[in-house]
Amino acid sequence: MKQSVELIDALNKTFGAHKSYRASHAKGFTVRGHFLPALEQSGLQIPLLEGKQPVVARFSVGGGKPGISDKSPTVRGFGLEIGTGTEAWVMALISNPVFFANSAEQFKAFLAARAPDPATGAPNPAKVQAFNAANPNTIPHQAYLKSVAPCRCYSAEAYHSGHAYQFQVDGEPLFARVKLEPEGGRIGLSDEEMQNLSDDFLYDRMVRVLMDGSAVWSLKLLVATEGDEVGDPTVPWLEEKTELLLGRIQINLPDDRAESLRRVFDPAQMPQGVDAPLDQVFDLRSMAYAESYRRRNL
């Protein structure tokens, strides 16, 4: 419990404490849709995914500031719940293939290095540089964000688990990371859009997409091979991967915005056939989410 309190304290110190909002991914909204299974069997033994299932999801902008710009160079989030009840599969996906920390201590140190300097109101570049030099495993996350423009719509973004879940395929164990691949491919903002769009364009743009039909992603597993690090979500995997298609995520409706405040997408909830990742960050999530939920309901 102490550790979860410290993690939320670290987020609040960096981004501020905002009443009724999440400590992380504060800005967002929920949507509804369905999971549709793949026509061809993958060999996976996950009964939940053998038929059509209801889906609730939450799109978000990374960071703990409710007023953050939709054009900010941070991750986009996709909280996903497939199915209902105790057999639902809940995931916390982000637009970056890797995470920014691999332990509680590194998580807190990353945020501390970026806490606003009282004199400037912005992070101290020297502190950020010192942290990066001491924690080179965090560089791939930062480098990815610098290399791609923010998405032009939540429907035009790919989302990743970072964590490597454990599965059984035809009786054989394997590790795999989850990826949601958008039907039309990933599309970033143009220079003109970066200049002219408002700081709050993502909600309205997503609603327009849903009014015209639906937003669709392929739900895939990227299978680990020899040499891939399965216990550290900061480490990129080799590019060439065996992919297993589980089905499609189809989003049809925006939810009431109040629902996004009540929802908790805790990835500790997994169905039969899916076992937890081995990394330390995954183990931190459940208690930290509970602490964040407690504070926003005070």
C-alpha positions in Angstrom: 0.0 0.0 0.0 2.8 2.4 0.9 4.4 1.9 -2.6 1.1 2.7 -4.4 0.7 5.9 -2.3 4.3 7.0 -3.2 3.6 6.4 -6.9 0.5 8.6 -6.9 2.3 11.2 -4.8 5.0 11.3 -7.5 2.5 11.8 -10.2 0.7 14.5 -8.3 4.0 16.3 -7.6 4.9 16.4 -11.3 1.4 17.1 -12.8 -0.5 18.5 -9.8 -3.4 17.0 -7.9 -6.7 17.6 -9.8 -9.9 16.9 -7.9 -12.0 14.2 -9.5 -9.4 13.3 -12.1 -7.0 10.4 -12.5 -3.4 10.9 -11.4 -2.3 9.7 -14.9 -4.0 10.0 -18.2 -6.4 12.5 -16.6 -7.8 13.8 -19.9 -10.0 11.2 -21.7 -13.4 9.7 -22.4 -14.9 6.3 -22.7 -16.5 4.5 -25.7 -18.3 1.3 -26.4 -18.2 -1.4 -29.1 -17.5 -5.1 -29.6 -14.8 -7.6 -30.0 -15.2 -9.9 -33.1 -13.1 -13.1 -33.2 -10.8 -13.9 -36.0 -12.2 -16.3 -38.6 -9.0 -18.5 -38.5 -8.1 -20.1 -35.2 -4.8 -19.0 -33.7 -4.3 -22.0 -31.6 -4.7 -20.0 -28.4 -6.8 -21.4 -25.6 -8.7 -18.3 -24.5 -12.4 -19.2 -24.3 -13.4 -15.5 -23.9 -12.2 -14.7 -27.4 -14.0 -17.5 -29.1 -17.2 -15.4 -29.6 -18.4 -11.8 -30.0 -18.0 -9.8 -26.8 -19.0 -6.3 -25.6 -16.2 -3.8 -25.2 -15.8 -0.7 -23.1 -12.7 1.4 -23.8 -11.2 4.7 -22.7 -9.1 7.0 -24.9 -6.7 9.4 -23.2 -3.8 11.7 -23.4 -0.8 10.8 -21.3 0.1 12.8 -18.2 -1.9 14.0 -15.2 -3.1 17.4 -16.4 -6.8 17.5 -17.4 -6.1 20.5 -19.6 -3.2 19.1 -21.5 -3.1 19.8 -25.2 -4.2 17.1 -27.6 -1.1 18.0 -29.6 1.3 17.4 -26.8 4.3 15.0 -27.5 3.2 12.4 -25.0 1.6 9.0 -25.2 -2.1 8.3 -26.1 -3.8 5.7 -24.0 -6.4 3.0 -24.8 -7.9 1.4 -21.7 -9.7 -1.7 -22.9 -12.2 -4.1 -21.3 -13.3 -7.1 -23.4 -16.3 -9.0 -22.0 -17.9 -8.6 -18.7 -17.7 -10.0 -15.2 -14.9 -12.0 -13.8 -13.8 -13.4 -17.1 -13.3 -10.0 -18.8 -9.9 -9.1 -20.1 -8.8 -5.6 -19.1 -5.7 -4.0 -20.6 -3.9 -0.6 -20.3 -2.4 0.1 -23.7 -0.4 3.1 -24.8 0.8 4.4 -28.2 4.4 3.8 -27.4 5.8 0.2 -28.0 7.7 0.4 -24.7 7.3 1.9 -21.2 9.4 4.6 -19.5 10.3 2.7 -16.4 10.9 -0.9 -15.3 10.5 -0.5 -11.5 8.8 1.6 -8.9 12.0 3.4 -8.0 12.7 4.2 -11.7 9.1 5.3 -12.1 9.4 7.8 -9.2 12.9 9.0 -10.4 11.6 9.6 -13.9 8.8 11.8 -12.6 11.0 13.6 -10.1 13.4 14.6 -12.8 10.5 16.2 -14.7 8.8 17.9 -11.8 8.4 21.7 -12.4 11.2 23.9 -11.2 9.6 26.5 -8.9 11.7 29.2 -10.5 10.6 28.5 -14.1 7.5 26.3 -13.9 9.1 23.9 -16.3 11.4 20.8 -15.8 15.0 21.5 -15.1 16.9 20.3 -18.3 20.0 19.4 -16.2 17.9 17.0 -14.0 16.4 15.4 -17.0 19.8 14.9 -18.7 21.2 13.4 -15.5 18.4 11.0 -15.2 18.7 9.9 -18.8 22.5 9.4 -18.4 21.9 7.2 -15.3 18.9 5.3 -16.8 19.7 4.5 -20.5 17.0 1.9 -20.6 14.4 4.7 -20.6 15.7 6.3 -23.7 13.8 4.2 -26.3 10.5 5.4 -24.9 11.6 9.1 -25.1 13.1 8.6 -28.5 10.0 7.1 -29.9 7.9 10.1 -28.8 10.4 12.5 -30.5 10.4 10.5 -33.7 6.6 10.5 -34.5 4.0 13.2 -34.7 1.0 12.9 -32.3 -1.9 11.0 -33.9 -4.5 13.0 -35.9 -7.3 10.9 -34.3 -7.5 8.2 -31.7 -8.7 5.9 -34.5 -5.5 6.5 -36.4 -3.2 5.3 -33.6 -1.6 1.9 -32.8 -1.7 0.8 -29.1 0.7 -1.5 -27.3 0.7 -3.4 -24.0 4.5 -3.1 -23.4 4.1 -6.0 -21.0 4.6 -9.6 -22.3 1.7 -11.8 -21.3 2.0 -15.5 -21.0 -0.2 -17.8 -23.2 -0.5 -21.4 -24.4 -0.6 -22.2 -28.1 -1.4 -25.8 -29.0 -0.2 -26.7 -25.5 3.1 -24.9 -25.8 3.9 -21.8 -23.6 4.8 -18.5 -25.2 5.2 -14.8 -24.2 3.7 -12.1 -26.4 3.0 -8.4 -26.3 -0.4 -7.1 -27.4 -0.8 -4.7 -30.2 -3.9 -2.9 -31.6 -3.3 -2.0 -35.2 -5.7 0.6 -36.7 -7.5 -0.4 -39.8 -6.3 2.6 -41.8 -2.8 2.6 -40.4 -1.2 5.0 -38.0 -1.4 8.7 -39.2 0.3 11.6 -37.4 -0.6 15.2 -37.4 0.7 17.3 -40.3 2.6 20.5 -39.7 -0.5 22.5 -40.7 -2.7 20.6 -38.3 -0.2 21.1 -35.5 -0.5 24.9 -36.1 -4.2 25.2 -36.7 -6.0 22.6 -34.6 -7.3 23.5 -31.2 -5.9 21.9 -28.1 -9.1 19.9 -27.6 -9.7 18.4 -31.1 -9.4 14.7 -30.3 -12.8 14.2 -28.8 -14.7 16.0 -31.5 -12.7 14.3 -34.3 -13.4 10.8 -32.8 -17.1 11.6 -32.5 -17.2 12.5 -36.2 -15.5 9.2 -37.1 -18.1 7.3 -35.1 -21.0 9.2 -36.6 -19.7 8.0 -40.0 -19.5 4.4 -39.0 -17.0 2.8 -36.6 -13.3 2.7 -35.7 -11.6 -0.7 -36.1 -8.4 -2.2 -34.9 -6.8 -5.6 -35.4 -6.1 -7.2 -32.0 -2.8 -9.0 -32.4 -0.1 -10.8 -30.3 3.5 -10.1 -31.2 5.2 -13.4 -30.2 8.6 -13.2 -28.4 11.5 -14.9 -29.9 14.9 -15.9 -28.5 16.7 -12.7 -27.4 13.6 -10.7 -26.7 13.4 -9.4 -23.1 10.1 -10.6 -21.6 10.6 -9.2 -18.1 11.3 -5.5 -18.9 8.7 -3.3 -20.6 11.3 -0.6 -21.4 13.2 -2.9 -23.9 12.2 -2.8 -27.6 11.8 -6.2 -29.3 13.3 -7.2 -32.6 11.3 -5.8 -35.5 10.5 -9.1 -37.3 7.8 -10.8 -35.3 5.4 -13.7 -35.6 1.9 -12.2 -35.3 -1.2 -14.0 -34.1 -4.5 -12.4 -35.0 -7.0 -12.7 -32.2 -9.8 -10.6 -33.8 -11.0 -7.1 -34.2 -11.9 -4.3 -31.8 -14.8 -2.3 -33.2 -15.7 1.0 -31.5 -19.2 2.3 -32.3 -20.4 4.8 -29.6 -19.0 7.5 -27.3 -20.0 7.0 -23.6 -21.3 9.7 -21.3 -18.2 11.6 -20.2 -19.0 11.0 -16.5 -18.5 7.3 -17.1 -14.8 7.9 -17.9 -14.3 9.3 -14.3 -15.9 6.2 -12.7 -14.2 3.6 -14.8 -11.0 1.8 -13.7 -9.1 -0.2 -16.3 -7.1 -2.5 -14.1 -5.0 -5.0 -16.2 -4.8 -7.4 -13.2 -8.1 -8.8 -14.5 -7.4 -11.5 -17.0 -9.5 -14.3 -18.4 -8.8 -18.0 -18.5 -5.9 -18.7 -20.9 -4.0 -15.4 -20.2 -1.4 -15.3 -17.4 0.3 -12.2 -16.0 3.5 -10.7 -17.3 6.6 -11.2 -15.2 7.8 -7.6 -15.0 7.7 -5.4 -11.9 5.7 -2.5 -13.5 2.7 -4.8 -14.2 2.6 -5.7 -10.5 2.5 -2.1 -9.5 -0.6 -1.1 -11.5 -3.5 -2.6 -9.5 -2.8 -1.0 -6.2 -1.7 2.3 -7.8 -5.0 2.5 -9.8 -6.9 1.8 -6.6 -5.1 4.7 -4.8 -5.8 7.0 -7.7 -9.5 6.0 -7.7 -9.7 6.6 -4.0 -8.3 10.1 -4.2 -10.5 11.2 -7.1 -13.5 10.1 -5.1 -12.7 11.9 -1.9 
